[in-house]
Amino acid sequence: MDAPHYVAARVQRALAEDERTVELGIRVDVRGSQIFLRGRVSAPERRLLIEDVAREAAPGLSVHNEITLVEVREPGEEEHL
């Protein structure tokens, strides 16, 4: 099995290069046989695509998707505090 930092780099490269995701803002942590994905995205579908790409890049490892969803507002929309 590859060292954790190699697995994390492989997953991050896959997220950046896969046409389904083209994602640079996700943090990938590998601990033993587990991968933890952390970051923020604007749509649930995107969150699932990122998880799919990570699973494909590291088959056999358990993927924990801790990516959170953020609300995207239209420019100029009033923010309520």
PDB file with SEQRES, HELIX, SHEET and CRYST1 records, atoms N, CA, C and O in Angstrom:
SEQRES   1 A   81  MET ASP ALA PRO HIS TYR VAL ALA ALA ARG VAL GLN ARG          
SEQRES   2 A   81  ALA LEU ALA GLU ASP GLU ARG THR VAL GLU LEU GLY ILE          
SEQRES   3 A   81  ARG VAL ASP VAL ARG GLY SER GLN ILE PHE LEU ARG GLY          
SEQRES   4 A   81  ARG VAL SER ALA PRO GLU ARG ARG LEU LEU ILE GLU ASP          
SEQRES   5 A   81  VAL ALA ARG GLU ALA ALA PRO GLY LEU SER VAL HIS ASN          
SEQRES   6 A   81  GLU ILE THR LEU VAL GLU VAL ARG GLU PRO GLY GLU GLU          
SEQRES   7 A   81  GLU HIS LEU                                                  
HELIX    1 AA1 PRO A    4  GLU A   17  1                                  14    
HELIX    2 AA2 PRO A   44  ALA A   57  1                                  14    
SHEET    1 AA1 3 ARG A  27  ARG A  31  0                                        
SHEET    2 AA1 3 GLN A  34  ARG A  38 -1                                        
SHEET    3 AA1 3 SER A  62  ASN A  65  1                                        
SHEET    1 AA2 2 ARG A  40  VAL A  41  0                                        
SHEET    2 AA2 2 THR A  68  LEU A  69  1                                        
CRYST1    1.000    1.000    1.000  90.00  90.00  90.00 P 1           1          
ATOM      1  N   MET A   1       0.843  -1.202   0.000  1.00  0.00           N  
ATOM      2  CA  MET A   1       0.000   0.000   0.000  1.00  0.00           C  
ATOM      3  C   MET A   1       0.876   1.250   0.000  1.00  0.00           C  
ATOM      4  O   MET A   1       1.928   1.291   0.638  1.00  0.00           O  
ATOM      5  N   ASP A   2       0.421   2.263  -0.728  1.00  0.00           N  
ATOM      6  CA  ASP A   2       1.169   3.523  -0.815  1.00  0.00           C  
ATOM      7  C   ASP A   2       1.134   4.265   0.515  1.00  0.00           C  
ATOM      8  O   ASP A   2       0.225   4.079   1.324  1.00  0.00           O  
ATOM      9  N   ALA A   3       2.144   5.113   0.725  1.00  0.00           N  
ATOM     10  CA  ALA A   3       2.177   5.968   1.911  1.00  0.00           C  
ATOM     11  C   ALA A   3       1.005   6.940   1.854  1.00  0.00           C  
ATOM     12  O   ALA A   3       0.579   7.334   0.768  1.00  0.00           O  
ATOM     13  N   PRO A   4       0.477   7.333   3.027  1.00  0.00           N  
ATOM     14  CA  PRO A   4      -0.701   8.220   3.065  1.00  0.00           C  
ATOM     15  C   PRO A   4      -0.561   9.494   2.230  1.00  0.00           C  
ATOM     16  O   PRO A   4      -1.512   9.904   1.564  1.00  0.00           O  
ATOM     17  N   HIS A   5       0.626  10.127   2.260  1.00  0.00           N  
ATOM     18  CA  HIS A   5       0.755  11.382   1.506  1.00  0.00           C  
ATOM     19  C   HIS A   5       0.707  11.140  -0.005  1.00  0.00           C  
ATOM     20  O   HIS A   5       0.291  12.023  -0.754  1.00  0.00           O  
ATOM     21  N   TYR A   6       1.127   9.952  -0.463  1.00  0.00           N  
ATOM     22  CA  TYR A   6       1.009   9.632  -1.890  1.00  0.00           C  
ATOM     23  C   TYR A   6      -0.449   9.417  -2.276  1.00  0.00           C  
ATOM     24  O   TYR A   6      -0.892   9.866  -3.333  1.00  0.00           O  
ATOM     25  N   VAL A   7      -1.187   8.729  -1.417  1.00  0.00           N  
ATOM     26  CA  VAL A   7      -2.613   8.500  -1.682  1.00  0.00           C  
ATOM     27  C   VAL A   7      -3.350   9.836  -1.712  1.00  0.00           C  
ATOM     28  O   VAL A   7      -4.145  10.083  -2.619  1.00  0.00           O  
ATOM     29  N   ALA A   8      -3.093  10.701  -0.730  1.00  0.00           N  
ATOM     30  CA  ALA A   8      -3.743  12.014  -0.674  1.00  0.00           C  
ATOM     31  C   ALA A   8      -3.423  12.819  -1.926  1.00  0.00           C  
ATOM     32  O   ALA A   8      -4.310  13.455  -2.493  1.00  0.00           O  
ATOM     33  N   ALA A   9      -2.161  12.800  -2.366  1.00  0.00           N  
ATOM     34  CA  ALA A   9      -1.767  13.545  -3.566  1.00  0.00           C  
ATOM     35  C   ALA A   9      -2.467  12.982  -4.801  1.00  0.00           C  
ATOM     36  O   ALA A   9      -2.899  13.740  -5.670  1.00  0.00           O  
ATOM     37  N   ARG A  10      -2.582  11.654  -4.882  1.00  0.00           N  
ATOM     38  CA  ARG A  10      -3.251  11.031  -6.026  1.00  0.00           C  
ATOM     39  C   ARG A  10      -4.729  11.431  -6.077  1.00  0.00           C  
ATOM     40  O   ARG A  10      -5.260  11.723  -7.149  1.00  0.00           O  
ATOM     41  N   VAL A  11      -5.388  11.445  -4.918  1.00  0.00           N  
ATOM     42  CA  VAL A  11      -6.800  11.826  -4.865  1.00  0.00           C  
ATOM     43  C   VAL A  11      -6.958  13.304  -5.222  1.00  0.00           C  
ATOM     44  O   VAL A  11      -7.853  13.664  -5.986  1.00  0.00           O  
ATOM     45  N   GLN A  12      -6.096  14.156  -4.675  1.00  0.00           N  
ATOM     46  CA  GLN A  12      -6.193  15.590  -4.983  1.00  0.00           C  
ATOM     47  C   GLN A  12      -5.962  15.861  -6.464  1.00  0.00           C  
ATOM     48  O   GLN A  12      -6.633  16.702  -7.061  1.00  0.00           O  
ATOM     49  N   ARG A  13      -5.002  15.137  -7.056  1.00  0.00           N  
ATOM     50  CA  ARG A  13      -4.746  15.302  -8.484  1.00  0.00           C  
ATOM     51  C   ARG A  13      -5.967  14.856  -9.290  1.00  0.00           C  
ATOM     52  O   ARG A  13      -6.346  15.510 -10.262  1.00  0.00           O  
ATOM     53  N   ALA A  14      -6.581  13.739  -8.884  1.00  0.00           N  
ATOM     54  CA  ALA A  14      -7.776  13.256  -9.586  1.00  0.00           C  
ATOM     55  C   ALA A  14      -8.903  14.278  -9.495  1.00  0.00           C  
ATOM     56  O   ALA A  14      -9.599  14.520 -10.480  1.00  0.00           O  
ATOM     57  N   LEU A  15      -9.089  14.878  -8.320  1.00  0.00           N  
ATOM     58  CA  LEU A  15     -10.146  15.888  -8.159  1.00  0.00           C  
ATOM     59  C   LEU A  15      -9.890  17.104  -9.037  1.00  0.00           C  
ATOM     60  O   LEU A  15     -10.828  17.705  -9.559  1.00  0.00           O  
ATOM     61  N   ALA A  16      -8.621  17.466  -9.200  1.00  0.00           N  
ATOM     62  CA  ALA A  16      -8.271  18.634 -10.015  1.00  0.00           C  
ATOM     63  C   ALA A  16      -8.392  18.339 -11.503  1.00  0.00           C  
ATOM     64  O   ALA A  16      -8.773  19.214 -12.280  1.00  0.00           O  
ATOM     65  N   GLU A  17      -8.068  17.104 -11.910  1.00  0.00           N  
ATOM     66  CA  GLU A  17      -7.978  16.796 -13.335  1.00  0.00           C  
ATOM     67  C   GLU A  17      -9.236  16.156 -13.911  1.00  0.00           C  
ATOM     68  O   GLU A  17      -9.450  16.222 -15.121  1.00  0.00           O  
ATOM     69  N   ASP A  18     -10.066  15.545 -13.086  1.00  0.00           N  
ATOM     70  CA  ASP A  18     -11.266  14.881 -13.594  1.00  0.00           C  
ATOM     71  C   ASP A  18     -12.256  15.928 -14.095  1.00  0.00           C  
ATOM     72  O   ASP A  18     -12.555  16.893 -13.392  1.00  0.00           O  
ATOM     73  N   GLU A  19     -12.759  15.737 -15.300  1.00  0.00           N  
ATOM     74  CA  GLU A  19     -13.660  16.743 -15.889  1.00  0.00           C  
ATOM     75  C   GLU A  19     -14.980  16.862 -15.136  1.00  0.00           C  
ATOM     76  O   GLU A  19     -15.685  17.859 -15.291  1.00  0.00           O  
ATOM     77  N   ARG A  20     -15.328  15.869 -14.327  1.00  0.00           N  
ATOM     78  CA  ARG A  20     -16.562  15.956 -13.539  1.00  0.00           C  
ATOM     79  C   ARG A  20     -16.418  16.899 -12.352  1.00  0.00           C  
ATOM     80  O   ARG A  20     -17.409  17.446 -11.869  1.00  0.00           O  
ATOM     81  N   THR A  21     -15.186  17.093 -11.879  1.00  0.00           N  
ATOM     82  CA  THR A  21     -15.009  17.895 -10.670  1.00  0.00           C  
ATOM     83  C   THR A  21     -14.174  19.145 -10.894  1.00  0.00           C  
ATOM     84  O   THR A  21     -14.609  20.235 -10.523  1.00  0.00           O  
ATOM     85  N   VAL A  22     -12.998  19.030 -11.482  1.00  0.00           N  
ATOM     86  CA  VAL A  22     -12.047  20.140 -11.649  1.00  0.00           C  
ATOM     87  C   VAL A  22     -12.015  20.955 -10.352  1.00  0.00           C  
ATOM     88  O   VAL A  22     -12.271  22.159 -10.349  1.00  0.00           O  
ATOM     89  N   GLU A  23     -11.701  20.280  -9.277  1.00  0.00           N  
ATOM     90  CA  GLU A  23     -11.810  20.860  -7.931  1.00  0.00           C  
ATOM     91  C   GLU A  23     -10.440  21.001  -7.283  1.00  0.00           C  
ATOM     92  O   GLU A  23      -9.686  20.032  -7.195  1.00  0.00           O  
ATOM     93  N   LEU A  24     -10.118  22.219  -6.827  1.00  0.00           N  
ATOM     94  CA  LEU A  24      -8.839  22.473  -6.169  1.00  0.00           C  
ATOM     95  C   LEU A  24      -9.001  22.760  -4.680  1.00  0.00           C  
ATOM     96  O   LEU A  24      -8.016  22.756  -3.942  1.00  0.00           O  
ATOM     97  N   GLY A  25     -10.220  23.005  -4.233  1.00  0.00           N  
ATOM     98  CA  GLY A  25     -10.409  23.482  -2.870  1.00  0.00           C  
ATOM     99  C   GLY A  25     -10.785  22.432  -1.840  1.00  0.00           C  
ATOM    100  O   GLY A  25     -11.293  22.779  -0.774  1.00  0.00           O  
ATOM    101  N   ILE A  26     -10.552  21.161  -2.127  1.00  0.00           N  
ATOM    102  CA  ILE A  26     -10.908  20.112  -1.178  1.00  0.00           C  
ATOM    103  C   ILE A  26      -9.650  19.581  -0.512  1.00  0.00           C  
ATOM    104  O   ILE A  26      -8.670  19.259  -1.183  1.00  0.00           O  
ATOM    105  N   ARG A  27      -9.683  19.492   0.805  1.00  0.00           N  
ATOM    106  CA  ARG A  27      -8.555  18.938   1.556  1.00  0.00           C  
ATOM    107  C   ARG A  27      -8.750  17.440   1.687  1.00  0.00           C  
ATOM    108  O   ARG A  27      -9.836  16.973   2.031  1.00  0.00           O  
ATOM    109  N   VAL A  28      -7.700  16.694   1.415  1.00  0.00           N  
ATOM    110  CA  VAL A  28      -7.743  15.233   1.483  1.00  0.00           C  
ATOM    111  C   VAL A  28      -6.773  14.782   2.568  1.00  0.00           C  
ATOM    112  O   VAL A  28      -5.574  15.049   2.491  1.00  0.00           O  
ATOM    113  N   ASP A  29      -7.301  14.097   3.580  1.00  0.00           N  
ATOM    114  CA  ASP A  29      -6.467  13.532   4.641  1.00  0.00           C  
ATOM    115  C   ASP A  29      -6.608  12.016   4.602  1.00  0.00           C  
ATOM    116  O   ASP A  29      -7.717  11.494   4.493  1.00  0.00           O  
ATOM    117  N   VAL A  30      -5.484  11.311   4.692  1.00  0.00           N  
ATOM    118  CA  VAL A  30      -5.506   9.854   4.693  1.00  0.00           C  
ATOM    119  C   VAL A  30      -4.982   9.376   6.033  1.00  0.00           C  
ATOM    120  O   VAL A  30      -3.899   9.760   6.476  1.00  0.00           O  
ATOM    121  N   ARG A  31      -5.787   8.520   6.673  1.00  0.00           N  
ATOM    122  CA  ARG A  31      -5.375   7.887   7.933  1.00  0.00           C  
ATOM    123  C   ARG A  31      -5.635   6.398   7.820  1.00  0.00           C  
ATOM    124  O   ARG A  31      -6.784   5.957   7.816  1.00  0.00           O  
ATOM    125  N   GLY A  32      -4.571   5.632   7.730  1.00  0.00           N  
ATOM    126  CA  GLY A  32      -4.721   4.193   7.572  1.00  0.00           C  
ATOM    127  C   GLY A  32      -5.444   3.880   6.278  1.00  0.00           C  
ATOM    128  O   GLY A  32      -4.998   4.276   5.201  1.00  0.00           O  
ATOM    129  N   SER A  33      -6.555   3.174   6.378  1.00  0.00           N  
ATOM    130  CA  SER A  33      -7.322   2.800   5.186  1.00  0.00           C  
ATOM    131  C   SER A  33      -8.520   3.731   4.972  1.00  0.00           C  
ATOM    132  O   SER A  33      -9.478   3.378   4.285  1.00  0.00           O  
ATOM    133  N   GLN A  34      -8.452   4.924   5.571  1.00  0.00           N  
ATOM    134  CA  GLN A  34      -9.572   5.865   5.470  1.00  0.00           C  
ATOM    135  C   GLN A  34      -9.125   7.182   4.854  1.00  0.00           C  
ATOM    136  O   GLN A  34      -8.030   7.679   5.114  1.00  0.00           O  
ATOM    137  N   ILE A  35     -10.013   7.730   4.028  1.00  0.00           N  
ATOM    138  CA  ILE A  35      -9.781   9.042   3.409  1.00  0.00           C  
ATOM    139  C   ILE A  35     -10.859   9.992   3.931  1.00  0.00           C  
ATOM    140  O   ILE A  35     -12.042   9.654   3.959  1.00  0.00           O  
ATOM    141  N   PHE A  36     -10.432  11.178   4.339  1.00  0.00           N  
ATOM    142  CA  PHE A  36     -11.362  12.201   4.808  1.00  0.00           C  
ATOM    143  C   PHE A  36     -11.322  13.365   3.823  1.00  0.00           C  
ATOM    144  O   PHE A  36     -10.260  13.922   3.544  1.00  0.00           O  
ATOM    145  N   LEU A  37     -12.494  13.724   3.301  1.00  0.00           N  
ATOM    146  CA  LEU A  37     -12.619  14.848   2.370  1.00  0.00           C  
ATOM    147  C   LEU A  37     -13.230  16.017   3.124  1.00  0.00           C  
ATOM    148  O   LEU A  37     -14.280  15.880   3.751  1.00  0.00           O  
ATOM    149  N   ARG A  38     -12.562  17.181   3.062  1.00  0.00           N  
ATOM    150  CA  ARG A  38     -13.074  18.362   3.762  1.00  0.00           C  
ATOM    151  C   ARG A  38     -12.978  19.572   2.844  1.00  0.00           C  
ATOM    152  O   ARG A  38     -12.036  19.716   2.065  1.00  0.00           O  
ATOM    153  N   GLY A  39     -13.969  20.426   2.957  1.00  0.00           N  
ATOM    154  CA  GLY A  39     -14.005  21.636   2.152  1.00  0.00           C  
ATOM    155  C   GLY A  39     -15.433  22.113   2.040  1.00  0.00           C  
ATOM    156  O   GLY A  39     -16.309  21.673   2.784  1.00  0.00           O  
ATOM    157  N   ARG A  40     -15.665  23.024   1.097  1.00  0.00           N  
ATOM    158  CA  ARG A  40     -17.001  23.591   0.912  1.00  0.00           C  
ATOM    159  C   ARG A  40     -17.351  23.604  -0.562  1.00  0.00           C  
ATOM    160  O   ARG A  40     -16.525  23.938  -1.413  1.00  0.00           O  
ATOM    161  N   VAL A  41     -18.591  23.235  -0.849  1.00  0.00           N  
ATOM    162  CA  VAL A  41     -19.109  23.302  -2.211  1.00  0.00           C  
ATOM    163  C   VAL A  41     -20.506  23.893  -2.165  1.00  0.00           C  
ATOM    164  O   VAL A  41     -21.101  24.014  -1.095  1.00  0.00           O  
ATOM    165  N   SER A  42     -21.032  24.264  -3.337  1.00  0.00           N  
ATOM    166  CA  SER A  42     -22.321  24.960  -3.371  1.00  0.00           C  
ATOM    167  C   SER A  42     -23.499  24.065  -3.729  1.00  0.00           C  
ATOM    168  O   SER A  42     -24.638  24.530  -3.708  1.00  0.00           O  
ATOM    169  N   ALA A  43     -23.263  22.781  -4.061  1.00  0.00           N  
ATOM    170  CA  ALA A  43     -24.375  21.922  -4.467  1.00  0.00           C  
ATOM    171  C   ALA A  43     -24.173  20.492  -3.977  1.00  0.00           C  
ATOM    172  O   ALA A  43     -23.052  19.985  -3.999  1.00  0.00           O  
ATOM    173  N   PRO A  44     -25.243  19.839  -3.535  1.00  0.00           N  
ATOM    174  CA  PRO A  44     -25.135  18.450  -3.069  1.00  0.00           C  
ATOM    175  C   PRO A  44     -24.620  17.506  -4.158  1.00  0.00           C  
ATOM    176  O   PRO A  44     -23.900  16.552  -3.863  1.00  0.00           O  
ATOM    177  N   GLU A  45     -24.987  17.772  -5.413  1.00  0.00           N  
ATOM    178  CA  GLU A  45     -24.531  16.921  -6.510  1.00  0.00           C  
ATOM    179  C   GLU A  45     -23.009  16.979  -6.639  1.00  0.00           C  
ATOM    180  O   GLU A  45     -22.352  15.970  -6.895  1.00  0.00           O  
ATOM    181  N   ARG A  46     -22.469  18.176  -6.455  1.00  0.00           N  
ATOM    182  CA  ARG A  46     -21.014  18.364  -6.547  1.00  0.00           C  
ATOM    183  C   ARG A  46     -20.312  17.594  -5.438  1.00  0.00           C  
ATOM    184  O   ARG A  46     -19.271  16.975  -5.660  1.00  0.00           O  
ATOM    185  N   ARG A  47     -20.885  17.637  -4.259  1.00  0.00           N  
ATOM    186  CA  ARG A  47     -20.337  16.915  -3.104  1.00  0.00           C  
ATOM    187  C   ARG A  47     -20.245  15.414  -3.425  1.00  0.00           C  
ATOM    188  O   ARG A  47     -19.240  14.772  -3.122  1.00  0.00           O  
ATOM    189  N   LEU A  48     -21.293  14.866  -4.036  1.00  0.00           N  
ATOM    190  CA  LEU A  48     -21.313  13.442  -4.373  1.00  0.00           C  
ATOM    191  C   LEU A  48     -20.331  13.109  -5.497  1.00  0.00           C  
ATOM    192  O   LEU A  48     -19.691  12.059  -5.462  1.00  0.00           O  
ATOM    193  N   LEU A  49     -20.204  13.980  -6.484  1.00  0.00           N  
ATOM    194  CA  LEU A  49     -19.247  13.751  -7.563  1.00  0.00           C  
ATOM    195  C   LEU A  49     -17.815  13.707  -7.024  1.00  0.00           C  
ATOM    196  O   LEU A  49     -17.012  12.874  -7.444  1.00  0.00           O  
ATOM    197  N   ILE A  50     -17.508  14.603  -6.101  1.00  0.00           N  
ATOM    198  CA  ILE A  50     -16.171  14.635  -5.502  1.00  0.00           C  
ATOM    199  C   ILE A  50     -15.902  13.316  -4.778  1.00  0.00           C  
ATOM    200  O   ILE A  50     -14.812  12.754  -4.878  1.00  0.00           O  
ATOM    201  N   GLU A  51     -16.903  12.833  -4.052  1.00  0.00           N  
ATOM    202  CA  GLU A  51     -16.760  11.555  -3.359  1.00  0.00           C  
ATOM    203  C   GLU A  51     -16.530  10.414  -4.348  1.00  0.00           C  
ATOM    204  O   GLU A  51     -15.681   9.554  -4.113  1.00  0.00           O  
ATOM    205  N   ASP A  52     -17.279  10.398  -5.453  1.00  0.00           N  
ATOM    206  CA  ASP A  52     -17.118   9.357  -6.478  1.00  0.00           C  
ATOM    207  C   ASP A  52     -15.702   9.352  -7.045  1.00  0.00           C  
ATOM    208  O   ASP A  52     -15.082   8.296  -7.171  1.00  0.00           O  
ATOM    209  N   VAL A  53     -15.196  10.531  -7.384  1.00  0.00           N  
ATOM    210  CA  VAL A  53     -13.853  10.632  -7.954  1.00  0.00           C  
ATOM    211  C   VAL A  53     -12.816  10.162  -6.941  1.00  0.00           C  
ATOM    212  O   VAL A  53     -11.860   9.478  -7.307  1.00  0.00           O  
ATOM    213  N   ALA A  54     -12.995  10.520  -5.671  1.00  0.00           N  
ATOM    214  CA  ALA A  54     -12.053  10.091  -4.631  1.00  0.00           C  
ATOM    215  C   ALA A  54     -12.061   8.569  -4.496  1.00  0.00           C  
ATOM    216  O   ALA A  54     -11.001   7.956  -4.369  1.00  0.00           O  
ATOM    217  N   ARG A  55     -13.238   7.958  -4.520  1.00  0.00           N  
ATOM    218  CA  ARG A  55     -13.343   6.486  -4.435  1.00  0.00           C  
ATOM    219  C   ARG A  55     -12.625   5.816  -5.610  1.00  0.00           C  
ATOM    220  O   ARG A  55     -11.932   4.814  -5.432  1.00  0.00           O  
ATOM    221  N   GLU A  56     -12.794   6.371  -6.802  1.00  0.00           N  
ATOM    222  CA  GLU A  56     -12.147   5.809  -7.987  1.00  0.00           C  
ATOM    223  C   GLU A  56     -10.625   5.955  -7.914  1.00  0.00           C  
ATOM    224  O   GLU A  56      -9.896   5.078  -8.376  1.00  0.00           O  
ATOM    225  N   ALA A  57     -10.149   7.052  -7.341  1.00  0.00           N  
ATOM    226  CA  ALA A  57      -8.708   7.310  -7.267  1.00  0.00           C  
ATOM    227  C   ALA A  57      -8.034   6.469  -6.182  1.00  0.00           C  
ATOM    228  O   ALA A  57      -6.824   6.247  -6.228  1.00  0.00           O  
ATOM    229  N   ALA A  58      -8.816   6.003  -5.208  1.00  0.00           N  
ATOM    230  CA  ALA A  58      -8.240   5.211  -4.110  1.00  0.00           C  
ATOM    231  C   ALA A  58      -9.144   4.013  -3.812  1.00  0.00           C  
ATOM    232  O   ALA A  58      -9.755   3.941  -2.746  1.00  0.00           O  
ATOM    233  N   PRO A  59      -9.225   3.072  -4.761  1.00  0.00           N  
ATOM    234  CA  PRO A  59     -10.108   1.918  -4.551  1.00  0.00           C  
ATOM    235  C   PRO A  59      -9.678   1.116  -3.325  1.00  0.00           C  
ATOM    236  O   PRO A  59      -8.490   0.972  -3.035  1.00  0.00           O  
ATOM    237  N   GLY A  60     -10.672   0.603  -2.620  1.00  0.00           N  
ATOM    238  CA  GLY A  60     -10.370  -0.214  -1.449  1.00  0.00           C  
ATOM    239  C   GLY A  60     -10.263   0.569  -0.154  1.00  0.00           C  
ATOM    240  O   GLY A  60     -10.212  -0.019   0.926  1.00  0.00           O  
ATOM    241  N   LEU A  61     -10.228   1.897  -0.254  1.00  0.00           N  
ATOM    242  CA  LEU A  61     -10.162   2.712   0.956  1.00  0.00           C  
ATOM    243  C   LEU A  61     -11.551   3.243   1.289  1.00  0.00           C  
ATOM    244  O   LEU A  61     -12.383   3.442   0.404  1.00  0.00           O  
ATOM    245  N   SER A  62     -11.785   3.467   2.564  1.00  0.00           N  
ATOM    246  CA  SER A  62     -13.068   3.978   3.030  1.00  0.00           C  
ATOM    247  C   SER A  62     -13.059   5.502   2.947  1.00  0.00           C  
ATOM    248  O   SER A  62     -12.177   6.151   3.508  1.00  0.00           O  
ATOM    249  N   VAL A  63     -14.042   6.073   2.244  1.00  0.00           N  
ATOM    250  CA  VAL A  63     -14.099   7.526   2.045  1.00  0.00           C  
ATOM    251  C   VAL A  63     -15.129   8.144   2.987  1.00  0.00           C  
ATOM    252  O   VAL A  63     -16.291   7.738   3.012  1.00  0.00           O  
ATOM    253  N   HIS A  64     -14.685   9.125   3.756  1.00  0.00           N  
ATOM    254  CA  HIS A  64     -15.574   9.875   4.656  1.00  0.00           C  
ATOM    255  C   HIS A  64     -15.740  11.274   4.069  1.00  0.00           C  
ATOM    256  O   HIS A  64     -14.800  12.070   4.055  1.00  0.00           O  
ATOM    257  N   ASN A  65     -16.929  11.559   3.592  1.00  0.00           N  
ATOM    258  CA  ASN A  65     -17.206  12.837   2.941  1.00  0.00           C  
ATOM    259  C   ASN A  65     -17.677  13.841   3.992  1.00  0.00           C  
ATOM    260  O   ASN A  65     -18.835  13.819   4.410  1.00  0.00           O  
ATOM    261  N   GLU A  66     -16.773  14.715   4.410  1.00  0.00           N  
ATOM    262  CA  GLU A  66     -17.092  15.746   5.399  1.00  0.00           C  
ATOM    263  C   GLU A  66     -17.193  17.116   4.739  1.00  0.00           C  
ATOM    264  O   GLU A  66     -17.035  18.140   5.404  1.00  0.00           O  
ATOM    265  N   ILE A  67     -17.453  17.138   3.451  1.00  0.00           N  
ATOM    266  CA  ILE A  67     -17.587  18.386   2.703  1.00  0.00           C  
ATOM    267  C   ILE A  67     -18.910  19.044   3.088  1.00  0.00           C  
ATOM    268  O   ILE A  67     -19.952  18.389   3.132  1.00  0.00           O  
ATOM    269  N   THR A  68     -18.855  20.334   3.364  1.00  0.00           N  
ATOM    270  CA  THR A  68     -20.069  21.050   3.758  1.00  0.00           C  
ATOM    271  C   THR A  68     -20.615  21.849   2.578  1.00  0.00           C  
ATOM    272  O   THR A  68     -19.887  22.226   1.659  1.00  0.00           O  
ATOM    273  N   LEU A  69     -21.912  22.090   2.638  1.00  0.00           N  
ATOM    274  CA  LEU A  69     -22.579  22.882   1.602  1.00  0.00           C  
ATOM    275  C   LEU A  69     -22.661  24.334   2.049  1.00  0.00           C  
ATOM    276  O   LEU A  69     -22.959  24.626   3.207  1.00  0.00           O  
ATOM    277  N   VAL A  70     -22.395  25.230   1.122  1.00  0.00           N  
ATOM    278  CA  VAL A  70     -22.523  26.658   1.404  1.00  0.00           C  
ATOM    279  C   VAL A  70     -23.580  27.234   0.490  1.00  0.00           C  
ATOM    280  O   VAL A  70     -23.709  26.834  -0.667  1.00  0.00           O  
ATOM    281  N   GLU A  71     -24.325  28.166   1.017  1.00  0.00           N  
ATOM    282  CA  GLU A  71     -25.367  28.817   0.229  1.00  0.00           C  
ATOM    283  C   GLU A  71     -24.730  29.879  -0.644  1.00  0.00           C  
ATOM    284  O   GLU A  71     -23.973  30.725  -0.168  1.00  0.00           O  
ATOM    285  N   VAL A  72     -25.043  29.823  -1.916  1.00  0.00           N  
ATOM    286  CA  VAL A  72     -24.519  30.810  -2.859  1.00  0.00           C  
ATOM    287  C   VAL A  72     -25.614  31.827  -3.124  1.00  0.00           C  
ATOM    288  O   VAL A  72     -26.724  31.473  -3.521  1.00  0.00           O  
ATOM    289  N   ARG A  73     -25.295  33.085  -2.901  1.00  0.00           N  
ATOM    290  CA  ARG A  73     -26.269  34.164  -3.107  1.00  0.00           C  
ATOM    291  C   ARG A  73     -25.992  34.861  -4.437  1.00  0.00           C  
ATOM    292  O   ARG A  73     -24.867  34.891  -4.935  1.00  0.00           O  
ATOM    293  N   GLU A  74     -27.053  35.411  -4.980  1.00  0.00           N  
ATOM    294  CA  GLU A  74     -26.891  36.213  -6.190  1.00  0.00           C  
ATOM    295  C   GLU A  74     -26.169  37.507  -5.816  1.00  0.00           C  
ATOM    296  O   GLU A  74     -26.362  38.021  -4.714  1.00  0.00           O  
ATOM    297  N   PRO A  75     -25.338  38.042  -6.720  1.00  0.00           N  
ATOM    298  CA  PRO A  75     -24.676  39.312  -6.432  1.00  0.00           C  
ATOM    299  C   PRO A  75     -25.714  40.392  -6.140  1.00  0.00           C  
ATOM    300  O   PRO A  75     -26.715  40.519  -6.847  1.00  0.00           O  
ATOM    301  N   GLY A  76     -25.465  41.143  -5.118  1.00  0.00           N  
ATOM    302  CA  GLY A  76     -26.351  42.232  -4.759  1.00  0.00           C  
ATOM    303  C   GLY A  76     -27.527  41.825  -3.872  1.00  0.00           C  
ATOM    304  O   GLY A  76     -28.289  42.677  -3.416  1.00  0.00           O  
ATOM    305  N   GLU A  77     -27.672  40.521  -3.630  1.00  0.00           N  
ATOM    306  CA  GLU A  77     -28.746  40.069  -2.763  1.00  0.00           C  
ATOM    307  C   GLU A  77     -28.439  40.473  -1.319  1.00  0.00           C  
ATOM    308  O   GLU A  77     -27.298  40.372  -0.869  1.00  0.00           O  
ATOM    309  N   GLU A  78     -29.436  40.917  -0.621  1.00  0.00           N  
ATOM    310  CA  GLU A  78     -29.234  41.404   0.731  1.00  0.00           C  
ATOM    311  C   GLU A  78     -28.925  40.248   1.673  1.00  0.00           C  
ATOM    312  O   GLU A  78     -29.556  39.192   1.614  1.00  0.00           O  
ATOM    313  N   GLU A  79     -27.947  40.468   2.538  1.00  0.00           N  
ATOM    314  CA  GLU A  79     -27.593  39.451   3.516  1.00  0.00           C  
ATOM    315  C   GLU A  79     -28.245  39.791   4.851  1.00  0.00           C  
ATOM    316  O   GLU A  79     -28.129  40.916   5.338  1.00  0.00           O  
ATOM    317  N   HIS A  80     -28.918  38.830   5.427  1.00  0.00           N  
ATOM    318  CA  HIS A  80     -29.585  39.038   6.715  1.00  0.00           C  
ATOM    319  C   HIS A  80     -28.736  38.441   7.814  1.00  0.00           C  
ATOM    320  O   HIS A  80     -28.353  37.272   7.757  1.00  0.00           O  
ATOM    321  N   LEU A  81     -28.443  39.257   8.818  1.00  0.00           N  
ATOM    322  CA  LEU A  81     -27.606  38.779   9.932  1.00  0.00           C  
ATOM    323  C   LEU A  81     -28.452  38.508  11.160  1.00  0.00           C  
ATOM    324  O   LEU A  81     -27.926  38.101  12.195  1.00  0.00           O  
TER     325      LEU A  81                                                      
END                                                                             
